[in-house]
Amino acid sequence: MHPYSLAELIRDIGIPGTAVRTSALRQLVLQAPAPVIARALGFHDKTTTQVVAQAGGTWNRYAPSDYT
């Protein structure tokens, strides 16, 4: 299924796309360190760090490193 088709179906049933993305990101940063999620999804580290702080996450002692 094409992402645009899926987005259209989600809108048609009344679920706003932004809320879905925000909820998914919030859930991900609660399950894994924010810098890891940021790198995997192309977000800035500060964005995911803010989301994990708002969500009450516990990854505050994670020390990211450059493994490239």
OpenMM code with the backbone's topology and positions (N, CA, C; nanometers):
from openmm import Vec3, app, unit

residues = "MET HIS PRO TYR SER LEU ALA GLU LEU ILE ARG ASP ILE GLY ILE PRO GLY THR ALA VAL ARG THR SER ALA LEU ARG GLN LEU VAL LEU GLN ALA PRO ALA PRO VAL ILE ALA ARG ALA LEU GLY PHE HIS ASP LYS THR THR THR GLN VAL VAL ALA GLN ALA GLY GLY THR TRP ASN ARG TYR ALA PRO SER ASP TYR THR".split()
positions = [
    Vec3(0.0842, -0.1171, 0.0000),
    Vec3(0.0000, 0.0000, 0.0000),
    Vec3(0.0892, 0.1240, 0.0000),
    Vec3(0.0518, 0.2200, -0.0778),
    Vec3(0.1272, 0.3443, -0.0888),
    Vec3(0.0999, 0.4328, 0.0333),
    Vec3(0.2014, 0.5027, 0.0853),
    Vec3(0.1818, 0.5873, 0.2042),
    Vec3(0.0713, 0.6903, 0.1889),
    Vec3(0.0563, 0.7465, 0.0684),
    Vec3(-0.0502, 0.8458, 0.0483),
    Vec3(-0.1879, 0.7814, 0.0564),
    Vec3(-0.2002, 0.6599, 0.0058),
    Vec3(-0.3279, 0.5885, 0.0138),
    Vec3(-0.3629, 0.5581, 0.1588),
    Vec3(-0.2642, 0.5151, 0.2333),
    Vec3(-0.2859, 0.4844, 0.3740),
    Vec3(-0.3236, 0.6107, 0.4517),
    Vec3(-0.2554, 0.7205, 0.4236),
    Vec3(-0.2864, 0.8472, 0.4904),
    Vec3(-0.4294, 0.8904, 0.4604),
    Vec3(-0.4710, 0.8723, 0.3380),
    Vec3(-0.6083, 0.9083, 0.2993),
    Vec3(-0.7107, 0.8217, 0.3733),
    Vec3(-0.6835, 0.6927, 0.3847),
    Vec3(-0.7736, 0.6039, 0.4575),
    Vec3(-0.7823, 0.6412, 0.6055),
    Vec3(-0.6683, 0.6753, 0.6626),
    Vec3(-0.6664, 0.7149, 0.8033),
    Vec3(-0.7475, 0.8419, 0.8241),
    Vec3(-0.7316, 0.9388, 0.7333),
    Vec3(-0.8112, 1.0621, 0.7424),
    Vec3(-0.9594, 1.0340, 0.7257),
    Vec3(-0.9926, 0.9431, 0.6342),
    Vec3(-1.1329, 0.9109, 0.6082),
    Vec3(-1.2043, 0.8525, 0.7300),
    Vec3(-1.1316, 0.7799, 0.8144),
    Vec3(-1.1967, 0.7245, 0.9333),
    Vec3(-1.1899, 0.8198, 1.0522),
    Vec3(-1.1315, 0.9393, 1.0279),
    Vec3(-1.1355, 1.0431, 1.1297),
    Vec3(-1.0165, 1.0535, 1.2223),
    Vec3(-0.9053, 0.9909, 1.1872),
    Vec3(-0.7854, 0.9984, 1.2710),
    Vec3(-0.6902, 1.0998, 1.2087),
    Vec3(-0.6577, 1.2071, 1.2815),
    Vec3(-0.5656, 1.3063, 1.2254),
    Vec3(-0.4231, 1.2508, 1.2168),
    Vec3(-0.3592, 1.2682, 1.1019),
    Vec3(-0.2266, 1.2117, 1.0780),
    Vec3(-0.1202, 1.2617, 1.1728),
    Vec3(-0.1247, 1.3897, 1.2070),
    Vec3(-0.0238, 1.4450, 1.2969),
    Vec3(-0.0303, 1.3797, 1.4337),
    Vec3(-0.1501, 1.3591, 1.4834),
    Vec3(-0.1657, 1.2957, 1.6150),
    Vec3(-0.1125, 1.1526, 1.6132),
    Vec3(-0.1320, 1.0844, 1.5037),
    Vec3(-0.0840, 0.9463, 1.4913),
    Vec3(0.0685, 0.9433, 1.4925),
    Vec3(0.1311, 1.0335, 1.4167),
    Vec3(0.2781, 1.0380, 1.4134),
    Vec3(0.3350, 1.0744, 1.5491),
    Vec3(0.2729, 1.1709, 1.6157),
    Vec3(0.3205, 1.2129, 1.7474),
    Vec3(0.3086, 1.0984, 1.8473),
    Vec3(0.1975, 1.0287, 1.8447),
    Vec3(0.1782, 0.9154, 1.9355),
    Vec3(0.2786, 0.8042, 1.9082),
    Vec3(0.3034, 0.7770, 1.7825),
    Vec3(0.3992, 0.6726, 1.7469),
    Vec3(0.5401, 0.7099, 1.7918),
    Vec3(0.5784, 0.8352, 1.7700),
    Vec3(0.7108, 0.8806, 1.8125),
    Vec3(0.7237, 0.8742, 1.9637),
    Vec3(0.6203, 0.9164, 2.0340),
    Vec3(0.6218, 0.9127, 2.1804),
    Vec3(0.6401, 0.7696, 2.2311),
    Vec3(0.5707, 0.6754, 2.1709),
    Vec3(0.5822, 0.5355, 2.2113),
    Vec3(0.7216, 0.4809, 2.1825),
    Vec3(0.7776, 0.5179, 2.0679),
    Vec3(0.9112, 0.4698, 2.0325),
    Vec3(1.0180, 0.5194, 2.1289),
    Vec3(1.0124, 0.6481, 2.1663),
    Vec3(1.1157, 0.7013, 2.2554),
    Vec3(1.1020, 0.6479, 2.3975),
    Vec3(0.9882, 0.5916, 2.4310),
    Vec3(0.9736, 0.5267, 2.5616),
    Vec3(1.0333, 0.3859, 2.5601),
    Vec3(1.0516, 0.3310, 2.4407),
    Vec3(1.1035, 0.1951, 2.4275),
    Vec3(1.2521, 0.1889, 2.3934),
    Vec3(1.3061, 0.2979, 2.3422),
    Vec3(1.4472, 0.3006, 2.3017),
    Vec3(1.5031, 0.4401, 2.3253),
    Vec3(1.6346, 0.4537, 2.3327),
    Vec3(1.6949, 0.5850, 2.3551),
    Vec3(1.6596, 0.6852, 2.2445),
    Vec3(1.6343, 0.8083, 2.2844),
    Vec3(1.5940, 0.9135, 2.1907),
    Vec3(1.6948, 0.9328, 2.0761),
    Vec3(1.8264, 0.9343, 2.1025),
    Vec3(1.9205, 0.9521, 1.9910),
    Vec3(1.9150, 0.8384, 1.8886),
    Vec3(1.8872, 0.7191, 1.9342),
    Vec3(1.8751, 0.6049, 1.8429),
    Vec3(1.7531, 0.6228, 1.7530),
    Vec3(1.6414, 0.6609, 1.8129),
    Vec3(1.5186, 0.6847, 1.7360),
    Vec3(1.5396, 0.8000, 1.6392),
    Vec3(1.6043, 0.9068, 1.6853),
    Vec3(1.6288, 1.0233, 1.5994),
    Vec3(1.7085, 0.9831, 1.4756),
    Vec3(1.8125, 0.9080, 1.4966),
    Vec3(1.8980, 0.8687, 1.3844),
    Vec3(1.8247, 0.7745, 1.2890),
    Vec3(1.7476, 0.6824, 1.3436),
    Vec3(1.6767, 0.5852, 1.2604),
    Vec3(1.5673, 0.6498, 1.1755),
    Vec3(1.5017, 0.7522, 1.2316),
    Vec3(1.3887, 0.8124, 1.1616),
    Vec3(1.4203, 0.9467, 1.0956),
    Vec3(1.5424, 0.9955, 1.1143),
    Vec3(1.5803, 1.1210, 1.0509),
    Vec3(1.5372, 1.2455, 1.1267),
    Vec3(1.5085, 1.2319, 1.2557),
    Vec3(1.4740, 1.3464, 1.3392),
    Vec3(1.6011, 1.4058, 1.3978),
    Vec3(1.5911, 1.5282, 1.4442),
    Vec3(1.7022, 1.5903, 1.5166),
    Vec3(1.7024, 1.5344, 1.6585),
    Vec3(1.8214, 1.5177, 1.7172),
    Vec3(1.8330, 1.4638, 1.8533),
    Vec3(1.7533, 1.5450, 1.9546),
    Vec3(1.7537, 1.6761, 1.9379),
    Vec3(1.6813, 1.7619, 2.0329),
    Vec3(1.5311, 1.7374, 2.0277),
    Vec3(1.4796, 1.7083, 1.9101),
    Vec3(1.3363, 1.6816, 1.8957),
    Vec3(1.2958, 1.5585, 1.9747),
    Vec3(1.3677, 1.4496, 1.9550),
    Vec3(1.3319, 1.3266, 2.0256),
    Vec3(1.3611, 1.3366, 2.1748),
    Vec3(1.4624, 1.4145, 2.2118),
    Vec3(1.4917, 1.4343, 2.3535),
    Vec3(1.3779, 1.5103, 2.4209),
    Vec3(1.3222, 1.6092, 2.3520),
    Vec3(1.2080, 1.6831, 2.4062),
    Vec3(1.0866, 1.5917, 2.4203),
    Vec3(1.0638, 1.5086, 2.3205),
    Vec3(0.9488, 1.4177, 2.3247),
    Vec3(0.9619, 1.3194, 2.4405),
    Vec3(1.0802, 1.2635, 2.4622),
    Vec3(1.0982, 1.1674, 2.5711),
    Vec3(1.0825, 1.2365, 2.7064),
    Vec3(1.1262, 1.3611, 2.7171),
    Vec3(1.1089, 1.4345, 2.8429),
    Vec3(0.9613, 1.4597, 2.8706),
    Vec3(0.8861, 1.4962, 2.7674),
    Vec3(0.7422, 1.5196, 2.7825),
    Vec3(0.6683, 1.3907, 2.8162),
    Vec3(0.7168, 1.2803, 2.7627),
    Vec3(0.6509, 1.1517, 2.7850),
    Vec3(0.6913, 1.0876, 2.9176),
    Vec3(0.7906, 1.1450, 2.9842),
    Vec3(0.8338, 1.0896, 3.1118),
    Vec3(0.9251, 0.9700, 3.0975),
    Vec3(1.0008, 0.9663, 2.9898),
    Vec3(1.0909, 0.8541, 2.9643),
    Vec3(1.2071, 0.8491, 3.0617),
    Vec3(1.2745, 0.7358, 3.0654),
    Vec3(1.3828, 0.7127, 3.1611),
    Vec3(1.5183, 0.6908, 3.0947),
    Vec3(1.5358, 0.7311, 2.9705),
    Vec3(1.6627, 0.7105, 2.9020),
    Vec3(1.7575, 0.8275, 2.9242),
    Vec3(1.7538, 0.8922, 3.0384),
    Vec3(1.8335, 1.0116, 3.0613),
    Vec3(1.9814, 0.9827, 3.0831),
    Vec3(2.0221, 0.8608, 3.0998),
    Vec3(2.1640, 0.8289, 3.1199),
    Vec3(2.2282, 0.7615, 2.9995),
    Vec3(2.1596, 0.7631, 2.8872),
    Vec3(2.2124, 0.7025, 2.7658),
    Vec3(2.3202, 0.7921, 2.7060),
    Vec3(2.4361, 0.7365, 2.6793),
    Vec3(2.5465, 0.8136, 2.6208),
    Vec3(2.5613, 0.7767, 2.4734),
    Vec3(2.5097, 0.8591, 2.3852),
    Vec3(2.5182, 0.8261, 2.2422),
    Vec3(2.6620, 0.8335, 2.1937),
    Vec3(2.6887, 0.7598, 2.0899),
    Vec3(2.8206, 0.7602, 2.0298),
    Vec3(2.8053, 0.7475, 1.8797),
    Vec3(2.9068, 0.7839, 1.8077),
    Vec3(2.9030, 0.7737, 1.6630),
    Vec3(2.9581, 0.6373, 1.6224),
    Vec3(2.8713, 0.5497, 1.5775),
    Vec3(2.9124, 0.4143, 1.5402),
    Vec3(2.9224, 0.3948, 1.3903),
    Vec3(2.9439, 0.5033, 1.3166),
    Vec3(2.9496, 0.4907, 1.1713),
    Vec3(3.0839, 0.4469, 1.1236),
] * unit.nanometer
topology = app.Topology()
chain = topology.addChain("A")
for resn in residues:
    res = topology.addResidue(resn, chain)
    for name in ("N", "CA", "C"):
        topology.addAtom(name, app.Element.getBySymbol(name[0]), res)
